[in-house]
Amino acid sequence: MMGEQPGRQGRLFYDICLEDRVPADHLLRQIDRVLDLSWLRSELAPYYSHTGCPSIDPEVLIRMLLIGYCYSIRSERRLCQEVEMNLAYRWFCGLGLDDKVPDHSTFSVNRHGRSATAGSCARSSRAWCAAVWVKD
């Protein structure tokens, strides 16, 4: 007898752990093992105001850009859509299922308006290069 899926009513609560959904051999797990961005917040702190709305964590932005580089996602709008949908990308960025993905315009604002952070960006690039050429 052919089965039939019940209606499309979703469950109200889900018990999902992103850690369990990302395979052990996934590229982003390998990068995450060697990528250390602990210095980033202290390096960029002088460029952020102590008043106003809280900003987006710069580590999330750097991790999203790494995803774009690793998976050849050239459009920032498309990158945000991919991070919205892909559980491994969310895990790598430290975003939960309910966390909001930064808007695509955040990248252009930071790229065009924060030229004073060029040294930090260069250091981020070196950290990324070190992470990409992972030697097991």
C-alpha positions as CSV (number, residue, x, y, z in Angstrom):
1,M,0.0,0.0,0.0
2,M,1.3,3.4,-0.9
3,G,2.0,5.7,2.0
4,E,0.8,9.3,2.2
5,Q,2.5,12.1,4.0
6,P,0.2,13.8,6.4
7,G,-0.6,17.5,5.9
8,R,2.2,20.1,5.6
9,Q,1.6,21.4,9.1
10,G,5.1,21.8,10.7
11,R,5.9,20.8,14.2
12,L,5.9,23.6,16.8
13,F,9.2,22.7,18.4
14,Y,12.3,21.0,17.0
15,D,15.3,19.6,18.9
16,I,18.1,20.3,16.5
17,C,21.8,20.7,17.3
18,L,23.8,22.2,14.4
19,E,26.9,20.5,15.7
20,D,25.3,17.1,14.9
21,R,24.2,18.2,11.4
22,V,27.7,19.1,10.1
23,P,29.7,16.0,9.0
24,A,33.1,15.5,10.7
25,D,35.0,15.7,7.4
26,H,33.3,18.9,6.1
27,L,35.7,21.5,4.8
28,L,34.3,24.2,7.2
29,R,35.1,21.9,10.2
30,Q,38.7,21.6,8.9
31,I,39.0,25.4,8.6
32,D,37.3,26.0,12.0
33,R,39.9,23.7,13.7
34,V,42.8,26.0,12.6
35,L,41.1,29.4,12.3
36,D,41.7,31.6,15.3
37,L,40.0,35.0,15.2
38,S,40.1,35.6,18.9
39,W,42.3,38.7,18.3
40,L,39.8,40.3,15.9
41,R,37.4,42.0,18.4
42,S,40.2,43.7,20.4
43,E,41.9,44.8,17.1
44,L,38.7,46.4,15.8
45,A,37.4,47.8,19.1
46,P,38.8,51.3,18.6
47,Y,36.8,51.6,15.3
48,Y,33.4,51.0,17.0
49,S,31.4,53.4,18.9
50,H,30.4,52.8,22.6
51,T,27.0,54.3,22.0
52,G,24.2,53.5,19.6
53,C,22.8,50.1,18.4
54,P,25.0,47.0,18.8
55,S,26.9,46.2,15.7
56,I,27.2,42.8,14.0
57,D,30.0,40.7,15.3
58,P,33.0,41.2,13.0
59,E,33.9,37.5,13.3
60,V,30.6,36.6,11.7
61,L,31.3,38.9,8.8
62,I,34.8,37.4,8.3
63,R,33.5,33.9,8.5
64,M,30.8,34.6,6.0
65,L,33.4,36.0,3.6
66,L,35.5,32.9,4.1
67,I,32.5,30.8,3.0
68,G,32.1,33.0,0.0
69,Y,35.7,32.5,-1.0
70,C,35.7,28.8,-0.3
71,Y,32.5,28.1,-2.2
72,S,32.9,30.7,-5.0
73,I,29.9,32.7,-3.9
74,R,30.7,36.1,-5.5
75,S,27.6,38.0,-4.7
76,E,27.1,39.3,-1.2
77,R,23.4,39.0,-1.6
78,R,23.7,35.4,-2.7
79,L,26.1,34.7,0.2
80,C,23.5,35.9,2.7
81,Q,20.9,33.8,1.1
82,E,23.2,30.7,1.2
83,V,24.1,31.3,4.9
84,E,20.3,31.7,5.6
85,M,19.6,28.2,4.1
86,N,22.7,26.1,4.8
87,L,23.1,24.5,8.2
88,A,26.9,24.0,7.9
89,Y,27.3,27.7,7.0
90,R,25.3,28.7,10.0
91,W,27.3,26.5,12.2
92,F,30.6,27.9,10.9
93,C,29.4,31.5,11.5
94,G,28.2,30.6,15.0
95,L,24.6,31.4,14.0
96,G,21.7,29.4,15.5
97,L,18.6,28.5,13.5
98,D,16.8,31.5,14.9
99,D,19.6,34.0,14.5
100,K,19.3,36.7,11.9
101,V,21.9,36.6,9.1
102,P,23.4,40.0,8.4
103,D,22.0,41.9,5.5
104,H,24.0,42.0,2.3
105,S,24.4,45.8,2.5
106,T,26.5,45.3,5.7
107,F,29.4,44.1,3.6
108,S,29.4,47.1,1.2
109,V,29.1,49.5,4.1
110,N,32.1,47.9,5.8
111,R,34.1,47.7,2.6
112,H,33.6,51.3,1.6
113,G,33.3,53.0,5.0
114,R,35.9,51.4,7.1
115,S,39.2,52.1,5.3
116,A,40.9,52.7,8.6
117,T,40.7,49.0,9.4
118,A,42.8,48.0,6.4
119,G,45.6,46.6,8.7
120,S,43.0,44.4,10.4
121,C,41.7,43.2,7.0
122,A,45.2,42.3,5.9
123,R,45.7,40.3,9.1
124,S,42.3,38.6,8.5
125,S,43.4,37.7,5.0
126,R,46.6,36.1,6.4
127,A,44.5,34.2,8.9
128,W,42.3,33.0,6.1
129,C,45.2,31.9,3.9
130,A,46.6,29.9,6.8
131,A,43.3,28.3,7.4
132,V,42.7,27.4,3.7
133,W,46.0,25.6,3.3
134,V,45.2,23.1,6.0
135,K,47.8,20.3,6.3
136,D,46.5,17.2,8.0
